[in-house]
Structures are given as structure tokens and as C-alpha cells.
Amino acid sequence: MRLFVTGASSFVGAHFCSLASREGFVVHGLHRNTDLQLKGVVPIRGDVTNTRPSPGTEVVVHLATKVMARDARDQNRRMLDAVLSWGLPVVYASSTVVSWVRKNEYALSRVEDEDRLRRSGLPYMIVRPCAPYGARHPEHTPAHKESFHTLARMCHGWPAVPVMGDGRYRRQPVHVDDFNGAILRLVRAGAWGGEFDAGGPKAMTMVEIVHALGGKRILHIPRRLLKVAGPLAGLSRDVVSTFDTDDVVDPRPLAAASGLSPREFDPGVLANI
């Protein structure tokens, strides 16, 4: 089966392309600015909005997204416009933020895109990862730092790790190979119309995650202060405004549909980030 993967040069995208290739898929990976040289993957340089899938493509796996950009909502909308215009079955990697009670602009863009995909008339499936993590890809360095990699470096090298608020808000980290592996199994099974959340088997508070990664001390930062200082560190006020929201999912439907049970959180894979 031939896959056309957008966002192939991202952390999740590079891991997805490599895993799909190892499992026998023909993979063409669309990348924009970061070189992509992955074994078994055909790199295609271009932008989602002005590139068409390779001839013979059977499924589009849409991993490309914008999170921090000021116009992220508009960019995500235009990318999905292009993907839908191709008229092919679509696997859409959304986000568990669609279920948050307090939604920022990024979450609203995901909600809008999911609704448009449902109305498109195309075969589709939606898989929403919660806090994907994993080791660096041995053949690729993405242009944008993965949030878990940044956190791991803080835990390993900083005397105290900054955490917004009390740190009791929860995440349910999913290993990148479990997320990607589940998608590939769903594609093989032709599970069109399915919508699934992808998370690990256990929800963890941010404090628990920091300690698991080796962080010894935590510096609690008030949200109002982080909203001011966050942009200096690349965090928009929009993102900061909802960062202390619980992000907890039920991984059982995806496990049942794919036959792949998510592994426990393994901080060891982030030890050498």
C-alpha cells in the first residue's frame, strides 16, 4: 500500500515514515524545510498547500500541523483544504485537545478540521494523540523541538524544573511507536470512519512526569506570570492559557480496534535526549 505522509520531517512524522517503511508500506514523505533522509522513504520537498500526492497514492496520512504560529488556525485550515482536494482516503492525526473544556485557538482549529473531514464524504479516520513521546529518531533531527525532549533536558540538566501552577493537571503520554503502530494497523484493517484517542494506560500529573524524568526540584510558576514570560520562551499566551487543563483519555477503544495495547510510560527512552 502506498502512503503519502504530510509533516514527514516532524518528530512523529519521521518515526511514522520509518515504521511504515519497515512494515512494508511504500512511503512518500512530504517535508518543507528540514532535509529528510530516511531509509526506505521517498522524500518529497514541498508545501501541503501547493503539492499533490505521488501517482498511485492510496492513503494520505495528514500529520502536518501548526501549533504556536500566530496564524496557526488559518494555516491548519488551508492545509486541510488542500488534503481534501486530493480526493483520497485520509488519516487525520488530530489532538486530544478537542475534548478540553477550555479550548485555545489551536484546539478550536482541530475541532473545525475534524468537522470538515466528517462532512467531506471521503473515507477518513481520526486518531488523537495525547502527549506523544519517544527517543530521538536515529536518522533525523526535526526543526522544531518536541515538548517532551525539552522537558527531559530540563529534568536532566537544570537545578529546578519550572512547572505552571500546582502541577496537578494530568497528561497521558503515548509512546510514538504505539501511536504510529496503531494507525498502521487501522489502515491495514480499513477502519474508515473510526475516531480514536491515543494515550498511555495511565494518567500522570505534571509533577509525577517531572520526577519520573529525573527532575529533583520543581519551581512552581503562577499562570499569570507565565502568560507574560511565556512568549519569551516560545510559548504563546493562547497555549499558556490552557496548559493546566487535564488531558486524560480512554485508550481502550483504540487498543480494541488496532490490537495494540499502549505501553507504560518509559522515561528511560528520554534519558539521552
N, C-alpha and C positions, 0 to 999 in steps of 0.2 A: 504494500500500500504506500502511495506517495503522499507525504505530508508537506505542507508549506507553512513554516513557522514564523510568525512575526515576533519581534522582540528577542530574536535568537541570540543576541550578544549580551543580554542581561544575565544576572546570576541564575535565575530559574530557567531562562531560555537556553543557556548553554548546556546546563545539566540535562534539560529535556531533550535537546537535539542529540546529545551523545548517547543517552539511554535509548532513545528511539532507534538510532542507528544500530546500536548493539543488539537490539531486539528484532532486527530485520526489516525495519521500515526504510523507505527511501526518503531522505530528509533534505529539504532545501530550506536554508535558514536565512531569513531577511534581517540584515543588520544595517545600521545607518552610519555611525561614526567610528565605532570600535571595530578593529580588524577581527575577523572570525576565521580561525584556522583549526577546526575540529576534525578529528579523524572520522571519516565516513560521512561527513556532512558537506553538502554543496553550498558554499556561501554566495549570497546574492546581496550586493550593496544597493541600498535604495531606501526610500521612504514609503511607508504604508500607503500614503495618500497619492503617490504617483507611480506605483509599481503594481504589476499584475502577477499572479501566481505563475509558476512554471507550467508549461504544457503537460498535461497528464496528471495534474494535481487532483487528488481525490478528497482530501480533507484539509481545511485551514485551521491551524491551531493559533488562536489570537492571544498572544502573551504580552504584546506591546502595550504599555500604559504610561501615562504621566501622572505623577502624584504631587510633587512640590511646585511645579511651574504655576505662575500666576494665572495662566490661561489653560490650566490642565483640563478643566471641564470641556472647553471648546476643542482642544486638541484630541481628547478621547472621543468626542462626538464625531469629528472629522475622520479619525482613523476607522471607526466602526462603519461610517458611511461607505468608505472605500471597500472594507471587507464584505459588507452586504452586497455591494455592486458586483462582486465577483460571482455571485450565484452558486456558491459551493457550500457543502455542509461545514458548519463552524463549531469548533470547540472554543468556548469563551472562558478564559481564566479571569474571573471576577474577583471579588474580595468579600470576606465576612463582614466588612463594614456596612454592607447593605442592610444588616439586621440591627445596627446600632439605633438606640432611641434618639440620641443626639447625633445628627448627621452633619458632617462638614461638606464642603464643596466636592471633594473627591468622592465621598460616599454617595452624594446625590448624582454624580456623573455615572457611577456604577449602576445605580438604580435605574437611571434613564436608559443606559445601554442595554441592560437586561430586558427591560420592557420592549425596546425596539427590536431586539433579537427575537423575542417571543412572537411579535407581530409580523416578522419578516416573511413568514411562510417557508423559510429554509429549514432543513434539518439542523438541529443545534443541540448542544449540551452545555451546561454551565457548571463549572467547578470553582468553588470559592476557597482559596487557601487562608488559613489563619496563621500569621507569623511564620512563614517558611524559613527554614534554616538548614545549614549543612556546611560541609567543608568547602574550601575553595575548589574551583574546577582546576585540575592539574594542567590543562592546556589553554586556559583562558582567564583573563582578568577583566571584569566588566568595568565600564567607565564610571558607573555610579556605585558607591559603597552600599553594600547590603546592611540593613539596620542591625541584624544580629552580629555581623562581623565587627561593626563599630562598637557595639556593646561589649563584645568579647575582648576587644583590645583595651577598652576602659577597665574591665574587670581584672585583666592580667597586668596592666601597667600603671594604673592610676592609684593614688593613695586612698581616694574615696570616689565612689561612683555616683554621679548626680541622678536622682530619681524624682520625678514630679510628684508632688503631694505625698500621701502616706505610703504609696507603693502597693496598696492592697488590691488594686484593679488587676484583673486576670487576663492572661493570654493562654492559648492552647497550641503551642508550637508544633508544626508539622514538618517532618523531615522532607527535604526537597525531593528525594528519590521516592518517597511514599506518595507525595502529591503527583509527581510526574508518572510514576508507575501506574497509579490508579487511572489517570487519564488514558494511557495507552491501552489498558485492559478494557476500558469503556469503549474506546474507539474500535477495538477488535470485536467487541460484542455488539456494536451498532446500537448503543444505548441512547438513541436520539430522543430528545425531549426530557432527558433526565437533568435534574438540578441537585447538586450536592455540595455540602460544606466539607472541607478537608481540614481536620485538626488532629492533634495527637490524642492519645487516650486519656490525658489528664490535664486539667486546667491548673495553672500556676500563677501565683501573684508575681508582680514585677520584682518584689523583694526576694522571693524564692528563686526566681530565674537568675538574678544577680549573684546570689550566694552559690547557686549551682555552677555558675561560670567562674567561680573563684574570687568574686569580689568580697573583700573583707569588711569594708566600711561603706555606708550609704550616706550620701548627703541629700537630704530632702529639700527640694526646691519648690516654693509656692508657685502655683499655676500663674498667678498674676505677674510674678517676676519672670517666669519663663516665657510668657507671652511677649514681654519686652525684649528679653535677651535671646530668645529662640532664633529669630531671624539672623542674628549674627553667626549662629552655628548651622544655618541652613534649614531651620525648622520654621515653617510659616505659622503665623498666628492661627490660621484656619486649622492646621493639623494639631497644634498645641491645644486648641480649644476642646478637643475631644479625646486627647491622648489617654486620659484617665478613665475612659469608658471600658467596662467589662467586654471582653471579646471571647465568648465561650460558645462552643458549637457541639453538635452531636455527630460524632464521626461514624456512627454505626450504619446509617443508610449507605454511605459511600463504601464502607467495608463490605456490606452485604452485596452491593451491585458489582463491585470490582473483584471481590475475593481477596483483597489485600488489606490486612489489618495494620493500622499505623503503629510504629514502634514508640516506646517510651522516649521521652526527651533525653538526648545523649549529649551532654556538654563536652564530652571528650573530642567530638569532631570539630569543635571550635577552639581547641587548646593551642593550635599553632597558627591562628589567623594573623 
